[in-house]
């Protein structure tokens, strides 16, 4: 049974990486590259190389990733590297395939603002899918993988944006002016926002502390109506010195209005403290053993 589940998980991850590679290639080939908007990182450097040569972009991306893949193999030697190599090979092939077979759609738009937003968003969706499947698109992503293992509190999109900024500045001189550099910076920003949202948005939650004279009634409703786990903490009122239970509950942010309604119905005088939890590990949330992205 366990082997069946592992096989299903591997097939699912493989399909996610495959689809992500296609989406990533579309964003680069149809929006950013033909409009000379730098994608940052190794891809941005590959675009600069192609600007001065007749070599296909996909091939240059693959060749420039080779040294980093070797370094990554020495460090990881796991599913991450296998899927990364696969994603790089597939996306590189698809980029050149789209350029060769569908030249009438390259670029899909000449509106630089539209190309920047659409290209950045589409590329980051593809990159996020590849990450969620257990791989990456290589380049600075392998470096980011190293950094995230020691600095997991920093988002992948944020690291990617900082590391790609140098390539963005360099593109200003290569592609003819500061305007394209600004568009490149905007594309990188869009990538960072979309990636952080896709990779970590699903883990966002609410953490609520409820101080109420009817905490038992509130707790029963939360458990029976919403199936939530509730923890009671011992509290002492500083003024009254009265001991009472404080209900602590963590839940997906989509359930917040339901929780608030239950507290309002059971005890309108309740004192409720609401805060955001960027990540929660444990039953019903993220697995402790899940890889850091």
N, C-alpha and C positions, 0 to 999 in steps of 0.2 A: 504493500500500500504506500509506504514511504517512497519507494523508488518511482511509483507512478506519479506521485505528487512532485517529486524532483524533476521528472521528465516533463511534466506539464509546465512547470516553472521555467525550465530551460527553453522549451518551445516558445512560451510566451515572451520571454526576454529576447530570444532571437528575432521574433517577429517585430517586437518593439524597436530594437536596434535597426532592423532592416527598414521599417517605415520611417524611423527618425532620420536615417541616412538619406532617404529619398526627399523628405521635407527640407532637410539641410541643403542638399544640392540644388533644389528648386529656388530657395531663397538667395543663394549665392549666384547661380547661373542666370536667373531671370531678372533679378533686381539690382544687386550690388555691383557685381563684376562688370557688366556691360555699361554701367553708368560711372565707372571709375570711383566708386565709393568704397573705401578700404573697409575690409571686414575685421581688421585687427589681427594680431598674433602672427602665426606662421602663414595663415591664409593671406593676410595683408601683405606680408613679405613676398609671398608667391605671386600675388597680383603685380607687385612692383617689378619682379623679375620678368614676368610675362610682358610687361609694358616695353621692355627693351629687347625681347627675343620673340621668336615665333613658336615657342614651345607651348603645348596645351597646358592650361591652368591645372587641370586634375593631375597630370603627370608631375608637374613641379611641386604641387602640394604633397604628393606621395613621397617624392625624393627628399624633400626638406624634412619630412617627418621621420625618415628612416633612423637618423642618429638618436632622436628622442625615444623612439620605440625600442631601440637596443638598450638604452639606459633604463627605460621602464621595465623591460624584461628582466634585467639584472636585479631590479628592486622588487618587483611584484610577482612575476611568473604565475599569474592566476587568470581567472575568467575575465577580469578587467582588461588585461592586455590582449587576450584573444579577441574579445569583442571590439576593442579599440582598433586592432589591426584590420579586422573585418569591416568596421565602419569607415575607416580611412580608405581602404581599397574600393569599397562599394560607392561611397560618396564621390571619390575622385573619378571613378569610371562614369558615374551618372552625370557629373558636371560636364565632362567632355562629350558624353552621349547627347545631352540636351543641346549643347552648342552645335554639334554636328548634324543632328537629325531634325531639330526644330529651330532653325535660324530665324524663321519669320516671327518667332515669339521672343527673340533675344534682342533688346530687352523687352519686357512686358509693358513697360511704361518709360517715357523719357522725363516725366515729372520727377525731379530730384527729391522733393519732399516726400512724395508718395513712395518712391523707390526706397528711400531711407527708412521710413516707418515700416513699410510692408516687408522689405528685405531683412531688416533687423529683427522684426517679430517672427517671421517665418523661419529664419535661420535659428533663432533661439529656441523655438518650439522643437525643431529637429534636434538640436543639441541636447535639450532637456530630455527628450524621449530616449536618446542614446544613453544619457547618464542614468535614467531610470531603468533602462534595460541592463545596465551593468558595464557600459563601456564609455568611450569618449571619442571626440573627433581629433584626438592627438594634439600636436603642437603644445601650446601653453597649458592645455588641459591636463597633460601629464605632470607638468610642473605644479599646477594647481592641486592635483591629487596628492602630491607630496606635501604641500603646504597645509591642505585641509586636515591631514592626519595629525598635525601638531597644533593647528589653529582652527579648530572646528567651529568656533564661534563666528568666524568671518564667512559670509555667504560666497558661494561659487561665482555668482554674477558680479559681485563687488571685486573679487580678486581678478576676474577676467578683465573687467573694465580698467583697473589700474595697470595691469600688465600690458594691455593692448594700446594704451595711450601713446606710447612711444612710436608704434607703427602708424598710428593715426596722424601724428605730427609729421612723420617722415613722408607720408602720402601727400601732404600739402605741397612739398617741393617737387614731387615726381609727377603728380597729375595736374599740376597747373593752378596753383593758387589756394588761398585760405578758405574759399567758399566750400570746395570739396572736402577740405579738412574738417570744417564745421559739420558738414553733413555726415562725415565718417564718425565724428564724435557723437553725434545724435544717434547714429545707428548702433554704436557701442552702448550708449545709455539705454536704448530700447532693449537691446539684447540682455543687459544686466537686469533690468526690471522684470522682463518676462521670465527669464531663467529663475530668478529668486522666487517669483510667484509660483511658477510651475513646480519647482523642486521643494519649496518649503511652505507654500501657501496651504497645502493640504494638511500640514502638521500644526497650523496655528489653532489655538484653542483659548478658552476662557477659564480662568481660575477665580472661583467665587468663595468668599467667606460670608456666612449668614449667622448673625447674632439675633436670636429671637426667643421670646418667652414660649413660643410654640414650635420650637425647633424639631420636636418629634413629629408633629403633623407635617411640617415642611419636608422633612427627610422621607417620611413614608410616601408622600406624593411624588417626590423626585425619583424614588426607587420603583414605585409601582407604575406611574404614568409614563416615565421616560426611560426606565431601566438603567438609571445611573447609579454608580457607586458613590457612596457618601462616607466621609470620615469625620468622626466627632473629635474635636480638640477640647481640652479642658481650659476654660477661661475664667478669670476672676475680675469682676468689675472694680476698677480702682476706687470709685466713689462709694459704692454700696458694699464692697467687699463680698459680693454675692457670687457664689460659684455657679457656672452655667456651661452648657455645651455650646460649642461653636461648630457649625457644619461647614466642612470644606469639600467642595466638589469641583472637578475638572471635566470639561465637556467641549465638544466641537462648537465652534462659534455660531454655527447655524441654529443651535438649540437655545441660544441665549434668550430670545423673546419668550419661549415656552417656560424656561426656568424663572424668568422675571414674573411671568403671569402667575405661576404657582405660588411664589413667595407673596405676591400681592394679594392673592385670594386667601391664603392661610393666615397671614399676619401683615396687614398694611403698615404696622409700626416697626417691622423688622429693619435691622440695620444690615445692609448688604454692601460688601466691598467687592468690586469687580476689577480684575486686572487681566492683561493679555499674557498668554503663555506661548512663546514662539515654537517650542517643541515639548512634547510629552512622550515619555517612554513607558511601556508597560501594557498590561492587558487592555485591549480595546483601542490602543494607540500605536505608536511606532515601536518596532521590535528593538530591543537592546542590542541585538547582534547585527542589525542592518548596517550596511556600509555607509561611511560618511561620504557625502557627495560634495 
